[in-house]
């Protein structure tokens, strides 16, 4: 889910390294334990955006921070026996904030990849997402990527899904984002849109719109994890907490609350 260009990632990495070098409170430099520090403070500090619905956002009615990741963070903290403190941070600065000890973990749909695994401690997967093809509910002609050939697909040109649609032979109609893509689809100005399953599921759950359906899959699956500092002993503790939250049904319950589907389990092929 949360991915950026190589240049952005490299810049963020350099900034994180500089801030880490300047930090005098790093548990790594002091030889301390992140887990013990969290336990002693009685608080798990979590970096999250606060502007990324439905994962981390402010309820327009109450202005309270809420969302799937916000509730997952609280559930993890509960399992650790501590309170949670949210530190709202823009995405482009979130890993620098983690490395410089502004917070203990990032819970903000951090997608697993080899580069991040080399830089940070990543927990076990707590969210799965996959590429899907959304069409109008009455369209039975598109059930796979191959069926997009020659069809019109609404895509944000800055998204990797635009390239997926192009590679499938679709005529790509440029849009600013997912909301505009759905509008064009509902107006029959395009035949489909390729996007992340979580975006489509959130739209269906929040609007109740039955005129749009998931008609096929792209085969792309991504996994989201909690990020900590590299070699932090918090990873094992968070993994244990996530395992318990899966076993007791909490992650399933939160998934269905926000997406109407259990996104804590790997999707079937």
C-alpha positions as CSV (number, residue, x, y, z in Angstrom):
1,X,0.0,0.0,0.0
2,X,2.4,2.6,1.2
3,X,5.1,2.8,-1.5
4,X,7.0,5.6,-3.1
5,X,9.5,6.2,-5.9
6,X,13.1,5.0,-5.5
7,X,14.3,8.6,-5.2
8,X,11.9,9.4,-2.4
9,X,12.9,6.2,-0.5
10,X,16.6,7.0,-0.9
11,X,16.1,10.6,0.3
12,X,14.0,9.4,3.3
13,X,16.7,6.8,4.1
14,X,19.5,9.5,4.0
15,X,17.4,11.8,6.3
16,X,16.7,8.9,8.6
17,X,20.4,8.1,8.9
18,X,21.3,11.7,9.6
19,X,18.7,12.0,12.3
20,X,19.7,8.6,13.8
21,X,23.3,9.8,14.0
22,X,22.2,12.9,15.8
23,X,20.0,11.1,18.3
24,X,21.4,10.7,21.8
25,X,18.5,8.5,23.0
26,X,18.9,5.6,20.7
27,X,18.4,2.3,22.5
28,X,20.9,0.7,20.1
29,X,23.6,3.2,21.2
30,X,22.9,2.8,24.8
31,X,22.6,-1.0,24.6
32,X,19.1,-0.8,26.0
33,X,15.9,-2.7,25.2
34,X,13.1,-1.0,23.2
35,X,10.6,-3.4,24.7
36,X,11.8,-2.7,28.3
37,X,11.7,1.1,27.6
38,X,8.1,0.8,26.4
39,X,7.2,-1.4,29.4
40,X,8.8,1.1,31.8
41,X,7.1,4.1,30.2
42,X,3.8,2.2,30.0
43,X,3.3,3.7,26.6
44,X,3.8,2.4,23.0
45,X,4.4,5.5,20.8
46,X,3.1,4.8,17.3
47,X,3.8,6.9,14.2
48,X,0.9,7.2,11.8
49,X,-0.3,9.7,9.3
50,X,-3.8,10.7,10.6
51,X,-4.8,11.7,7.0
52,X,-5.0,8.3,5.4
53,X,-8.6,7.0,5.5
54,X,-9.7,4.4,6.3
55,X,-6.5,3.5,8.0
56,X,-5.6,6.5,10.0
57,X,-7.8,9.6,9.9
58,X,-9.8,12.1,11.9
59,X,-13.5,11.3,12.3
60,X,-15.2,14.4,10.6
61,X,-17.9,14.4,13.3
62,X,-15.7,14.1,16.4
63,X,-12.3,15.0,15.1
64,X,-11.0,12.0,17.0
65,X,-8.2,9.9,15.4
66,X,-9.6,6.6,14.2
67,X,-9.2,4.0,11.5
68,X,-8.1,0.4,10.9
69,X,-4.4,1.0,11.7
70,X,-5.3,3.2,14.7
71,X,-7.4,0.4,16.2
72,X,-4.8,-2.2,15.4
73,X,-2.2,-0.1,17.2
74,X,-4.3,0.1,20.3
75,X,-5.0,-3.6,20.2
76,X,-1.3,-4.3,19.9
77,X,-0.5,-2.0,22.8
78,X,-3.2,-3.7,24.9
79,X,-1.6,-7.0,24.3
80,X,1.8,-5.5,25.4
81,X,0.1,-4.3,28.6
82,X,0.7,-0.6,27.8
83,X,-1.2,2.4,26.6
84,X,-0.9,3.7,23.0
85,X,0.2,7.2,22.0
86,X,-0.2,8.3,18.4
87,X,2.3,10.6,16.8
88,X,0.8,12.0,13.7
89,X,3.5,12.3,11.0
90,X,3.5,12.9,7.2
91,X,4.4,9.8,5.3
92,X,7.5,11.2,3.7
93,X,9.0,11.8,7.2
94,X,7.6,8.8,9.0
95,X,10.7,6.5,8.8
96,X,13.0,9.4,9.7
97,X,10.9,9.9,12.8
98,X,11.1,6.2,13.6
99,X,14.9,6.1,13.3
100,X,15.3,9.2,15.4
101,X,13.3,7.7,18.2
102,X,10.3,10.1,18.0
103,X,8.2,6.9,18.3
104,X,8.7,3.2,18.7
105,X,6.8,1.8,15.7
106,X,5.1,2.8,12.5
107,X,1.6,1.4,12.0
108,X,0.5,2.9,8.7
109,X,0.1,0.2,6.0
110,X,3.9,-0.2,5.6
111,X,4.3,-2.6,2.6
112,X,7.0,-5.3,3.0
113,X,9.8,-5.2,0.5
114,X,13.5,-6.3,0.5
115,X,14.7,-2.7,0.9
116,X,12.6,-2.0,3.9
117,X,13.5,-5.4,5.4
118,X,17.2,-4.4,5.2
119,X,16.6,-1.0,6.9
120,X,13.9,-1.7,9.5
121,X,12.5,-4.4,11.7
122,X,9.3,-5.7,10.1
123,X,6.6,-7.6,12.0
124,X,4.6,-10.5,10.6
125,X,1.9,-9.5,8.1
126,X,-1.3,-8.1,9.6
127,X,-2.9,-6.9,6.3
128,X,-3.0,-8.3,2.8
129,X,-4.0,-6.5,-0.3
130,X,-4.1,-7.5,-3.9
131,X,-4.6,-5.9,-7.3
132,X,-8.2,-6.1,-8.6
133,X,-10.2,-5.0,-11.6
134,X,-13.4,-3.1,-10.7
135,X,-16.2,-2.9,-13.2
136,X,-19.9,-2.0,-13.3
137,X,-22.0,-4.8,-11.7
138,X,-23.8,-5.5,-14.9
139,X,-20.6,-6.0,-16.9
140,X,-19.8,-9.6,-17.5
141,X,-17.3,-9.2,-20.3
142,X,-14.3,-8.4,-18.0
143,X,-13.1,-11.1,-15.6
144,X,-9.3,-11.0,-16.0
145,X,-6.4,-8.7,-17.1
146,X,-6.5,-10.3,-20.6
147,X,-10.1,-9.1,-21.0
148,X,-9.0,-5.5,-20.6
149,X,-7.4,-5.5,-24.0
150,X,-9.0,-2.7,-26.1
151,X,-11.2,-1.6,-23.2
152,X,-11.0,1.8,-21.4
153,X,-9.6,1.8,-17.9
154,X,-9.6,4.9,-15.6
155,X,-6.2,5.2,-13.9
156,X,-4.1,7.7,-12.0
157,X,-1.0,8.0,-14.1
158,X,1.3,8.3,-11.0
159,X,0.1,4.9,-9.8
160,X,1.7,1.6,-10.7
161,X,-1.8,0.3,-11.6
162,X,-1.8,2.5,-14.7
163,X,1.1,0.5,-16.0
164,X,-0.6,-2.8,-15.2
165,X,-3.6,-1.7,-17.2
166,X,-1.4,-0.5,-20.1
167,X,0.5,-3.8,-20.1
168,X,-2.8,-5.6,-20.3
169,X,-3.7,-3.7,-23.5
170,X,-6.2,-1.3,-22.0
171,X,-6.8,2.3,-23.2
172,X,-5.9,4.3,-20.1
173,X,-8.1,7.3,-19.3
174,X,-6.1,9.6,-16.9
175,X,-7.8,10.6,-13.6
176,X,-6.6,12.3,-10.5
177,X,-7.5,9.4,-8.2
178,X,-9.7,6.5,-7.2
179,X,-12.8,8.6,-6.6
180,X,-12.7,10.1,-10.1
181,X,-12.1,6.7,-11.6
182,X,-15.2,5.3,-9.9
183,X,-17.2,8.3,-11.2
184,X,-16.2,7.7,-14.8
185,X,-16.9,4.0,-14.4
186,X,-20.4,4.6,-13.0
187,X,-21.1,7.1,-15.9
188,X,-20.1,4.3,-18.4
189,X,-17.3,6.5,-19.7
190,X,-14.8,3.8,-19.0
191,X,-15.1,0.0,-18.7
192,X,-13.0,-0.6,-15.7
193,X,-10.4,0.6,-13.2
194,X,-7.5,-1.4,-11.8
195,X,-6.6,-0.7,-8.2
196,X,-5.8,-2.1,-4.8
197,X,-8.4,-4.4,-3.2
198,X,-8.5,-2.3,0.0
199,X,-9.5,0.8,-1.9
200,X,-12.4,-1.0,-3.6
201,X,-13.5,-2.8,-0.5
202,X,-13.4,0.5,1.5
203,X,-15.5,2.2,-1.2
204,X,-18.1,-0.6,-1.2
205,X,-18.2,-0.7,2.7
206,X,-18.4,3.0,3.2
207,X,-20.9,3.8,0.4
208,X,-23.0,0.6,0.2
209,X,-22.8,1.1,-3.6
210,X,-23.9,-2.1,-5.3
211,X,-23.4,-0.9,-8.8
212,X,-19.6,-1.6,-8.7
213,X,-18.0,-5.0,-8.3
214,X,-14.7,-6.7,-8.2
215,X,-14.6,-8.6,-11.5
216,X,-11.1,-10.0,-11.5
217,X,-7.7,-10.1,-10.0
218,X,-4.3,-9.0,-11.3
219,X,-2.2,-11.6,-9.3
220,X,-0.3,-8.9,-7.4
221,X,-0.4,-9.4,-3.6
222,X,1.2,-7.1,-1.1
223,X,1.7,-7.6,2.6
224,X,1.6,-4.8,5.3
225,X,3.6,-5.0,8.5
226,X,4.4,-2.9,11.6
227,X,7.8,-1.3,11.2
228,X,10.3,-0.8,14.1
229,X,14.0,0.1,14.3
230,X,16.3,-2.5,12.9
231,X,17.2,-5.3,15.3
232,X,14.7,-3.9,17.9
233,X,13.4,-6.5,20.4
234,X,9.9,-5.0,19.9
235,X,9.5,-7.0,16.7
236,X,9.2,-10.3,18.6
237,X,6.8,-8.8,21.1
238,X,4.6,-7.2,18.3
239,X,4.6,-10.5,16.4
240,X,3.4,-12.3,19.5
241,X,0.7,-9.6,20.0
242,X,-0.4,-9.9,16.3
243,X,-0.6,-13.7,16.6
244,X,-2.9,-13.4,19.6
245,X,-5.0,-10.8,17.8
246,X,-5.4,-13.2,14.9
247,X,-6.2,-16.1,17.2
248,X,-8.8,-14.3,19.2
249,X,-10.5,-12.9,16.1
250,X,-9.7,-9.2,16.8
251,X,-8.0,-8.6,13.4
252,X,-10.9,-10.3,11.6
253,X,-13.4,-8.1,13.4
254,X,-11.5,-4.9,12.6
255,X,-11.1,-6.0,9.0
256,X,-14.8,-6.6,8.6
257,X,-15.6,-3.3,10.4
258,X,-13.6,-1.3,7.9
259,X,-13.6,-3.4,4.7
260,X,-16.5,-5.9,5.0
261,X,-13.9,-8.6,4.4
262,X,-11.1,-10.3,6.4
263,X,-8.0,-8.6,5.0
264,X,-5.8,-10.2,7.8
265,X,-5.6,-13.5,5.9
266,X,-3.8,-14.1,2.6
267,X,-6.2,-14.0,-0.3
268,X,-6.9,-17.1,-2.2
269,X,-5.2,-17.5,-5.5
